[in-house]
């Protein structure tokens, strides 16, 4: 099975208030040494058999901050290390970082899909969360990459940003469907201790607009309204947070949800080979230092037990709107995990009777009206 490759670029111009990722603002002179370390890690990790790769994803952070020559250098290194044919190559980009020169260079290097971090079309919401771009920058960025010849754009929105209202959410959805990107991701705001906004909200404070976060019910309503709007506009809802025009689903992200193998390079990047998961050190300076010294940057290596694999089949599989084949999973894991499978079967029956899960034959899905409480369903099912 072809691998997916994830390249982590943990650099940003500023730290968004809602961000809970391991990213940071660093001097630009650290970008090129980091890119060279990624290339060295790729060379040292590549198998002699030249494994096939069919997706590459530059995530972050803000990968579009890197010089296009650095991105091309990484892609060229990947081509020498792996068999790459008909590759979906995605670059995450912030609107204000996009220029005509960059867009042309990206396409020339082999990048054929752009994930644009719009987040909102309300300048007030963007400003309150620390985003650098404004509404006008989004439309301009789309025009620039379209003019360059890019025909596969994904765009993100966040439901629940501070000061968001039903009116501003409608305006964002109107703007998005007017642009008509090939792919859309809608995320519901997470309030947790991993971000400045989350910590402030949990503490009952008002900084970063924490006092103006919409209620949970309002956020769920925004999400459900987005589901209806996107369906009416011809988008296929294929994963809890993701929609696509026909034939434009994210091939790379599907690997995660289907538990297919992928390998990550860069600081904080994760990998999975079907039986083992591992991750690199998160600090970019430490990562670069280790790779330059010829030392493996891996710091977390975990064998996935059959019980953990079974839980992942449910947790990741049920994120997909098509659901999972319950009978197939039972055949795959039943022999060694009879008790666990029996317990899950009982919980499935209970959640089905309560309307949280749909079961048609052997196909198990989250009930359409329960997507906003998916995490609670997963906890009840797997707890």
N, C-alpha and C positions, 0 to 999 in steps of 0.2 A: 504494500500500500504506500503511495507517495506521501512524503512528509509535508507538513506545513512548517514554515520557518517564521519565527517571530523575532524581530529586532527591536530591542528596547532602547529608546533615546530619552533619558530621564531629565531633559533640560527644558526649562520654561523661561519666558520673559518675566513672568510674575506668577505668584501662587494664588490660584483662585480660592475664594473663601470656603467653598464647598468641597474642595479637593482633598481626598484622603489617600492619594497615591504617593509612592516614594519618589518624588520628583523635587527639583530644586532650581534656583536661579544661580548660575555660575558664570564666571568670566568666559567670554567667547574663545579665548585662546586654549580652553580645555576641550573644545569640540573636536578638533582634528586628532589629538592624541587618543581621545576616546574612540573615534571612528577607526583608527589604526589598530587599537586593542580589539575591537569587535572583529576586524578582519583576521587578526592573528588567532583569536578564539575559533573562528570558523575554520581556518586552515588546520588547526590542531585537533578539532573535533570531528572533521569529516572522515567518514569511513572509507577504506581503500576501495570498496565496491562501488563507490559513487552512487549513493542512494538517490532515488528520484524525488524531486520536490515539485509540487504543483501550486503552492501558494506561498507568498511572502508578505509579511505585514510589518510595516514600520509603525510602532506605537510609542506612546509616551505618557507624559511629557508632550513636547511639541517637535516632532521629527523635522518639520518643515523649516526649523531654525538652522539645521545643518546646511552647509554649503552643498549645492547640487553635486559638485565633484566628489564630495565625501559619500553621498548616497550612491553615486555611480560606482565608486571604489568598492563599496560593500557589495553591491549587486554583482559586480565583475568577479569578486572573490567567491561569491556564492556559485556563480556559473562554473568556475574552475573546480569547485569542491563537490558539486552535485550535478545530477542530470536534471536539467530544467527545460521543459517544453510546455507551451500553452499555459504559462504561469499567470495566475492572478496576483498582481503586485500592488499592494495598497499602501498609501502614505497618509498618515494623519496630518492635518494641517490646520492652523488657525487662519482665519480670513485675512488678518492684517499682515501676515507674513508672505502672502502670495504676490508675485510679480510676473509679468509676461515672460521675462527671461528665465525665471525659475521654472515656470510651467512648461516651457519648451524643453528645458534641460531635463526635467523629470520624465517627460514622455520619451525623449531620446535615450535615456538610461534604461527604459523598460518599465517604468511605473505606469500602470494603466487603470488605476482606481484610486480615487481620492476620498478620504473620510474627513469631511469638513466640520469642525467644531463650532457650529453656529450657536447652539444652546438656547438662544432666544432672539426674537426680532424686536424686542423692547429695549431701547437705550437705557431706560431707568433700571431695568433688571440686570442688564449687562454691567452697568456701572456699579451697581450695589454689590455684585459678586466679584468684582476685581478683574473682569475681562478687559482685554486691551482693545478689542474691536467694537464697532457700533453697527447698527442695522445696515447702513449704506455700504459698509465694507463687505458684508456677506454677498450682496447682489453683484458688487464689483468683482469679487473674487470668483464667483461662478462664471461671470462673463469672460474673465481672463482665461480660465482653464478651458472653457468651451471653445473660445477662439483658438487656443493652442491645439485643440483636437481631442481633448479628453471627453469620453462619452460614457463614463461610469463614475458617478458621484454619489456618495453617501452623506447624509446630513443628520446631525444630532440636535434634539431639543430636550430640555429638562422641564418636567412638570413639577411645580412646587417651589420655584425660586422665590426669594424674598420679594415682596411687593407685586407678585403675580396675581392677576385677577382673571375672571372668566373672559372679560373683554380683551385683555392683553394676550391671553392664551389663544383666543380666536384669531387675533391679528397675526400671531406667530404662525398658526396653522394655515391661515390664508396666504401668507407670504411663502411658506414652504411649498404648498401645493401649486402656487403660482410658478415657482422655480421648477418644480417637478423633478427632483433628483431621482436617480434610479433606485436608491435605497434610503430608508429612513430608520433612525433609532430614536425611540422615545424612552427616556429614563425618568423614573420617579425619584425625587430628591431623597437622599438618605441622610438622616440626622443621626450622627454617631460621633464618638469622641475622636475619630481620626481626622477631623477637619476643624478649622477655626470656627466656622459657622455652626457646626454640630456641637462643639464644646460650649459655645456661647448660648445656644438654644437650650441645651440640657441644663445649663446653669441658671436659666431664667433671665439671661441678660438681653441687651438690645443692640450690641455692636454687630456690624456686618449685616444689619437688617434682620437679625434673629427674631425680633418681635413681630416681623411682618411676613413670616413664613405662613403660607396657607394651611388650613387645617388638613388633617389626614383625609377627611371626607371630601374636601375640595380637590385635593390632589388626585384622589381616585376618580372623581368626576372629570377632571381634566383629561386623565388618561383614557377613560372610557369614551369621551367625546372624540379624542384623537383616533381611537380605534374605528369609530363610525365614519369620521371624515376620510380617513385614509382608505378604508374599504370602498367608500363611494367613489373615490378617485382612481380605483383600479389597482391599489396596492394589495399584495398578498401578505397577510399577517402570519408569519411562519415561526416566530419565536416570541416569547413574552414581550421583549423590548424592540423587536425588529420587524420591519415591513420591506417588501421589495416589489418592484414591477416584475412581470413574468420574466424568468430567466436571469434575474439580477440578484439573487440571494448571495450572501457573503460566503464564498466557498471556504475561506479560511476559518471563520468563526464556527461554521458547521462542524469542523473537525473537533473543536472543544466539546460541543454538545453531543457529538456522536462517539466521544472517547477514542478518536483516531489519533495516531502518533503525530507529535509536533516537537520541534526543538527550538529553544530560545537562546539568543545570544545578546550579551549586554548586561549591564547592572540590573539586578532584580528580575531578570528574565526567567521564566519557568519552562520546563520541558516534561514530556510524558512519552514513554515508549511502549505503552500497553500494559506494563507491569510495574514500572518504577516512575516516580515523580522526583524531580530535583529542581533546585533554584540557585541562582547566582547571588553573590553578596549584593546588597542594595546600594551601598555607597559608591557613587561613580568614580571618585578618586581612588578608593581602595580597589575597586574592580580593575581600573586601568593599571594600577601599580602591580597587582598580582599577575595579570596577563603579561605585562612587560617583563616580569621576572620568570616567566615560564611556569607559574604556579596556577593550578586549577582554581577558578573563582567560585566553584560550587561550594555552598555551605549547608544546603539541606538536601539530603537524599533519603527517600522513603519508599520502601517496597509497598505496593498496594495489595492489601490482603483481599481474599475473596469476598469477605463481608463488606469491606470498604468499596470494592468494585461494584457489588450489588447495589449499595446505596447510591453510588454515582450513576448507575444506570437509571435509577428512578429520578434522582434530583436533576441531572442534566437532561435526561430524555423527556421528562414532563415539562421542561421549559419550552419544548417545541410543540407547536399547536397540533401537529399530527400525532403526538403522543408516542407511546411505546407499545411493542408487542409483548403483552404480559406472558403469554404462553411461551414465547421464545426465551424470555428471561428466566422463567421457571425451569425450562429444560437446561439452560446454560448453567444455572447455579444450584438447582434443587438437590443434586446428588450429594453435595458436601455441606449444604446449608439448609437442610430440610426444616429445622425449627425456625430459622430466620424467615424463610419463604412463607411458612405457615402463618407466622405472626403478621407479616406484611399483608398476606391475603385477608386476614381478619380485619386489619385496619382499612384496607381498600374497601371492603364491604361496608364498613361503618361510614367512611367518608362519601362513598357512593350514595348510600341511603340518605345522607344529609345534603346531597346536592353539590358537593365540592368536586367530585370526580365523575366523569362520564366513562362508561364501559360498554362498548359495542363489540360483541363477540369477544375477541382477545385483545382488542385495541383499547388501551387505557389513556385517557386525556384529562387534563384539567378542565372543569366545566367552564364554558365561555364567560359566564358572569363572575367567575371567581379568580380571574387572573391578577387582580389587584391585591389579593390576599394569598398569593402563591407561596410566599415564605412560611406563613402560618400553616398552610396545608402540608408543606414539606416537613415541617417540624412535627406535626401530628402523625404523619405517615412514617417517618423514619426515627422519631424520638424513642 
